[in-house]
Amino acid sequence: MSIEITETDLNQAFEDLKAGEFSAITVVVGASIEEKPELLEKAAEIISSSIDPTNWSKYEKEFEALVLAGFDNNKIFKQFDKIFARKDMAAFSQYIADLVARYLSVHSTRVIDLELYISSHAAQNSPAFYDYVIQALYAQLQIDMHTDKFSEIEAAFVRFVDFEPQVTLFKVNELMKQSFIEMTNVLRDESGEKMGNSAFFNRIHLWSNFAFRSESFTQAYVTIIVHALRAKSLKLNPLRIKLIQILVNHNEFLAPLTSCAKVLLKSRSHKTGEAVEFEFDNLYLSTKEIGRTQKYQDEVYNRSFDLLKKCLFGLRNRIAFPEIAAPIVRSLEMMIADDTYKQNVKQLTKFKDAIKENATWIECAREKAVQKDGFNIIENTEIEGTAPFKIK
């Protein structure tokens, strides 16, 4: 049974707010339920003048109710401008920022809008405020690592960081370094069970937004992925393909090359089973039943073949291309001779011939270069000119 809030009750509530009795927030929130946002706005205006560092902390639940009720009301947060900008009210600003961060998974865009607004005022007198918000948002990210909407949440987090990167990246780098240690510990599980899930992949994908901004972090990040790719279980091929895609998207072509070739080489099996319903994009760790389906084997073959082409295309002008490509050519020759891949022989043969043609072109080009300049072959050196290898 609802209790009717009278005009007298409201007037008394506003007087209590002026006196710093913030338990009255409950009355105002109750009255505002009947689509009366102006009541919340008036309450926020009064609070901004009556609040001080000593009189608000015992009313955390009331302030939480106010934030939730006025979550979409910009005027309420604007009334708190003066509070957010006060150095002596940093704890209050942090509390509000923490409350807002809790809704990241359901209102990511709105949460970041509010966090940016609060931070832009609070950081004027508390430079470390951005660090606090990043920590609060990251804590929520960790809770939501398994959710289907993680990519949306991740994008929101990146938007906050990139708003003021000169002051946010130091904290982000601290979190990234700690996360790298945690992921390295996961890699010690030889069964692969701890990495064959959306949380592990989402964590790796999150840091792809920042790791490539620094050479030292790039090396550490690529090393973690390469170790993950070397896990023994073939059941992890769906995860491998996703990790290789991350590296390819960031123009890292050499690091995943060997693993990509191995995935392709083991993509098909003589054993086939009954159809099983699954969505490959949501798959990280396969099962024996899924692994035997034609659909799964087609997905692994097609995706790894496409990624291997992209890797070799990215390396097509590399002076060491012949040496890099030689093991790939041998793997393709094995597949061509294997009856398991008879349906792909034409495609694999064409691919192998294109790689060998490119290798020959590089060999001729570098021989001319050696005769002309007498330089030594350095693995990362690029040969000038249009290499014959094409991605299609």
MARLODREN-784259 format. One record per residue (C-alpha): residue in three letters; x, y, z. Coordinates in steps of 0.05 Angstrom, whole numbers, padded with zeros to 5 digits, always signed. Layout:
ALAXYZ ...
//
This chain:
MET+00000+00000+00000 SER+00030+00067-00022 ILE+00033+00126+00025 GLU+00009+00192-00003 ILE+00060+00248+00003 THR+00026+00314+00016 GLU+00049+00385-00001 THR+00063+00395+00072 ASP+00108+00333+00073 LEU+00146+00360+00013 ASN+00156+00429+00043 GLN+00181+00398+00107 ALA+00228+00353+00067 PHE+00258+00413+00032 GLU+00268+00449+00099 ASP+00303+00386+00126 LEU+00349+00385+00066 LYS+00368+00458+00079 ALA+00387+00437+00150 GLY+00430+00380+00124 GLU+00380+00325+00143 PHE+00388+00285+00080 SER+00341+00229+00102 ALA+00289+00274+00071 ILE+00314+00254+00002 THR+00270+00192+00008 VAL+00208+00236+00013 VAL+00227+00276-00049 VAL+00244+00214-00089 GLY+00178+00183-00070 ALA+00140+00244-00093 SER+00179+00248-00158 ILE+00155+00179-00180 GLU+00093+00212-00208 GLU+00134+00242-00264 LYS+00155+00304-00227 PRO+00229+00311-00242 GLU+00228+00383-00220 LEU+00224+00359-00148 LEU+00290+00322-00155 GLU+00321+00383-00187 LYS+00299+00427-00130 ALA+00326+00377-00079 ALA+00393+00375-00115 GLU+00396+00451-00115 ILE+00384+00454-00040 ILE+00434+00398-00026 SER+00488+00433-00066 SER+00484+00491-00017 SER+00475+00453+00049 ILE+00522+00394+00041 ASP+00590+00392+00075 PRO+00644+00339+00085 THR+00616+00317+00152 ASN+00541+00312+00141 TRP+00529+00267+00081 SER+00564+00200+00090 LYS+00511+00170+00137 TYR+00460+00181+00082 GLU+00492+00140+00027 LYS+00429+00099+00014 GLU+00388+00163+00005 PHE+00438+00192-00044 GLU+00438+00126-00082 ALA+00362+00132-00088 LEU+00370+00203-00114 VAL+00422+00183-00166 LEU+00379+00124-00190 ALA+00316+00166-00194 GLY+00350+00222-00231 PHE+00398+00180-00273 ASP+00374+00208-00339 ASN+00364+00279-00314 ASN+00422+00324-00332 LYS+00396+00381-00290 ILE+00405+00342-00226 PHE+00479+00329-00240 LYS+00488+00401-00262 GLN+00462+00424-00195 PHE+00519+00384-00164 ASP+00572+00423-00204 LYS+00593+00463-00143 ILE+00600+00400-00101 PHE+00641+00362-00153 ALA+00689+00420-00159 ARG+00702+00425-00084 LYS+00767+00394-00061 ASP+00738+00380+00008 MET+00681+00341-00024 ALA+00725+00293-00064 ALA+00699+00234-00024 PHE+00627+00251-00043 SER+00646+00259-00116 GLN+00680+00191-00114 TYR+00619+00160-00083 ILE+00573+00187-00137 ALA+00622+00165-00191 ASP+00623+00096-00161 LEU+00547+00093-00160 VAL+00543+00113-00233 ALA+00596+00061-00253 ARG+00552+00005-00227 TYR+00505+00014-00285 LEU+00559+00008-00338 SER+00533-00059-00365 VAL+00462-00034-00377 HIS+00471+00040-00393 SER+00543+00044-00419 THR+00535+00108-00461 ARG+00499+00146-00406 VAL+00548+00122-00353 ILE+00608+00148-00391 ASP+00573+00214-00406 LEU+00561+00224-00331 GLU+00630+00200-00311 LEU+00662+00249-00359 TYR+00618+00305-00333 ILE+00634+00290-00260 SER+00708+00281-00273 SER+00716+00345-00312 HIS+00693+00383-00250 ALA+00723+00340-00195 ALA+00792+00337-00228 GLN+00799+00412-00224 ASN+00819+00406-00151 SER+00832+00331-00147 PRO+00878+00312-00206 ALA+00876+00238-00186 PHE+00801+00235-00194 TYR+00807+00205-00264 ASP+00847+00148-00234 TYR+00791+00134-00185 VAL+00738+00132-00239 ILE+00781+00087-00283 GLN+00789+00039-00225 ALA+00714+00040-00213 LEU+00697+00027-00286 TYR+00750-00028-00291 ALA+00721-00062-00229 GLN+00654-00064-00265 LEU+00687-00090-00328 GLN+00717-00148-00290 ILE+00648-00167-00264 ASP+00620-00165-00334 MET+00675-00202-00371 HIS+00627-00259-00388 THR+00570-00217-00414 ASP+00547-00218-00487 LYS+00548-00142-00488 PHE+00621-00136-00467 SER+00643-00104-00533 GLU+00595-00047-00519 ILE+00621-00039-00448 GLU+00693-00042-00473 ALA+00680+00013-00524 ALA+00651+00057-00469 PHE+00712+00047-00425 VAL+00759+00064-00482 ARG+00718+00127-00495 PHE+00729+00150-00424 VAL+00803+00137-00426 ASP+00813+00171-00492 PHE+00777+00234-00470 GLU+00838+00256-00430 PRO+00892+00205-00448 GLN+00949+00247-00420 VAL+00921+00238-00350 THR+00886+00171-00356 LEU+00936+00125-00390 PHE+00983+00120-00331 LYS+00929+00087-00289 VAL+00907+00044-00348 ASN+00979+00020-00358 GLU+00982+00001-00284 LEU+00918-00041-00292 MET+00943-00071-00357 LYS+01009-00092-00326 GLN+00972-00126-00269 SER+00925-00160-00317 PHE+00983-00186-00358 ILE+01010-00220-00295 GLU+00942-00251-00282 MET+00935-00276-00354 THR+01005-00305-00352 ASN+00984-00346-00292 VAL+00923-00372-00331 LEU+00969-00395-00387 ARG+01003-00443-00339 ASP+00941-00487-00341 GLU+00962-00538-00394 SER+00891-00564-00403 GLY+00870-00497-00432 GLU+00805-00498-00393 LYS+00819-00432-00358 MET+00831-00395-00423 GLY+00777-00427-00466 ASN+00722-00378-00446 SER+00695-00310-00463 ALA+00724-00277-00400 PHE+00796-00293-00419 PHE+00786-00271-00491 ASN+00749-00207-00471 ARG+00806-00189-00424 ILE+00857-00197-00480 HIS+00813-00159-00529 LEU+00804-00102-00479 TRP+00879-00090-00474 SER+00887-00091-00550 ASN+00860-00019-00547 PHE+00920+00004-00506 ALA+00978-00045-00512 PHE+00997-00024-00583 ARG+01007+00048-00561 SER+01073+00030-00527 GLU+01129-00014-00555 SER+01143-00047-00488 PHE+01069-00064-00477 THR+01064-00088-00549 GLN+01119-00138-00538 ALA+01089-00163-00473 TYR+01019-00167-00503 VAL+01041-00205-00565 THR+01081-00253-00522 ILE+01019-00269-00481 ILE+00979-00284-00543 VAL+01034-00326-00574 HIS+01038-00368-00510 ALA+00962-00377-00512 LEU+00967-00399-00585 ARG+01018-00452-00566 ALA+00971-00488-00518 LYS+00967-00562-00535 SER+00892-00574-00541 LEU+00861-00572-00610 LYS+00795-00556-00575 LEU+00822-00485-00567 ASN+00823-00472-00642 PRO+00762-00425-00638 LEU+00800-00383-00587 ARG+00864-00386-00629 ILE+00828-00359-00690 LYS+00801-00301-00650 LEU+00869-00285-00620 ILE+00903-00289-00688 GLN+00851-00241-00714 ILE+00869-00190-00660 LEU+00942-00192-00680 VAL+00926-00187-00755 ASN+00881-00128-00741 HIS+00941-00093-00710 ASN+00988-00111-00767 GLU+01025-00164-00727 PHE+01034-00216-00782 LEU+01096-00255-00764 ALA+01080-00273-00691 PRO+01017-00314-00706 LEU+01040-00344-00772 THR+01064-00412-00747 SER+01003-00423-00702 CYS+00956-00402-00758 ALA+00988-00453-00806 LYS+00981-00507-00753 VAL+00907-00491-00743 LEU+00896-00497-00818 LEU+00936-00562-00822 LYS+00892-00594-00768 SER+00827-00562-00789 ARG+00795-00624-00819 SER+00788-00695-00794 HIS+00768-00762-00824 LYS+00719-00770-00766 THR+00653-00735-00774 GLY+00592-00736-00730 GLU+00520-00713-00727 ALA+00502-00640-00732 VAL+00506-00600-00667 GLU+00478-00530-00658 PHE+00531-00478-00642 GLU+00552-00407-00660 PHE+00625-00404-00678 ASP+00633-00331-00660 ASN+00611-00348-00589 LEU+00655-00410-00585 TYR+00722-00409-00549 LEU+00732-00482-00529 SER+00704-00536-00574 THR+00678-00604-00553 LYS+00688-00672-00585 GLU+00617-00670-00612 ILE+00624-00600-00643 GLY+00694-00615-00669 ARG+00669-00673-00711 THR+00615-00633-00747 GLN+00625-00612-00819 LYS+00603-00541-00801 TYR+00657-00534-00748 GLN+00712-00561-00793 ASP+00691-00515-00849 GLU+00692-00455-00803 VAL+00762-00472-00776 TYR+00789-00485-00846 ASN+00759-00423-00879 ARG+00777-00375-00823 SER+00848-00400-00813 PHE+00860-00401-00888 ASP+00836-00329-00894 LEU+00880-00307-00835 LEU+00941-00343-00863 LYS+00932-00307-00929 LYS+00928-00240-00892 CYS+00991-00256-00853 LEU+01031-00274-00915 PHE+01003-00213-00952 GLY+01028-00169-00895 LEU+01097-00201-00901 ARG+01099-00204-00978 ASN+01155-00152-00984 ARG+01196-00177-00925 ILE+01266-00195-00947 ALA+01263-00260-00907 PHE+01197-00281-00940 PRO+01227-00344-00973 GLU+01252-00370-00906 ILE+01188-00349-00870 ALA+01144-00382-00922 ALA+01183-00448-00930 PRO+01149-00484-00872 ILE+01081-00459-00896 VAL+01094-00488-00965 ARG+01112-00555-00935 SER+01048-00555-00893 LEU+01007-00540-00955 GLU+01041-00596-00994 MET+01023-00644-00937 MET+00951-00621-00940 ILE+00948-00628-01015 ALA+00973-00700-01009 ASP+00923-00716-00953 ASP+00857-00745-00976 THR+00822-00707-00920 TYR+00831-00642-00959 LYS+00813-00668-01028 GLN+00756-00617-01033 ASN+00807-00561-01022 VAL+00864-00586-01067 LYS+00853-00534-01122 GLN+00850-00477-01072 LEU+00911-00501-01033 THR+00952-00512-01096 LYS+00937-00443-01121 PHE+00956-00414-01054 LYS+01021-00454-01050 ASP+01041-00432-01121 ALA+01027-00359-01104 ILE+01072-00364-01042 LYS+01128-00396-01082 GLU+01122-00343-01136 ASN+01128-00288-01085 ALA+01188-00323-01052 THR+01223-00327-01120 TRP+01210-00253-01132 ILE+01240-00235-01064 GLU+01301-00280-01077 CYS+01315-00245-01144 ALA+01304-00176-01114 ARG+01349-00187-01055 GLU+01404-00218-01099 LYS+01404-00155-01140 ALA+01405-00113-01077 VAL+01464-00152-01049 GLN+01503-00144-01114 LYS+01488-00070-01115 ASP+01497-00050-01042 GLY+01529-00111-01009 PHE+01483-00106-00949 ASN+01466-00162-00901 ILE+01397-00194-00899 ILE+01360-00168-00839 GLU+01294-00203-00823 ASN+01251-00140-00819 THR+01279-00106-00881 GLU+01227-00092-00935 ILE+01242-00100-01010 GLU+01217-00042-01051 GLY+01170-00056-01108 THR+01103-00090-01120 ALA+01105-00162-01095 PRO+01065-00211-01137 PHE+01028-00242-01077 LYS+00955-00221-01076 ILE+00904-00230-01020 LYS+00849-00252-01068 
//
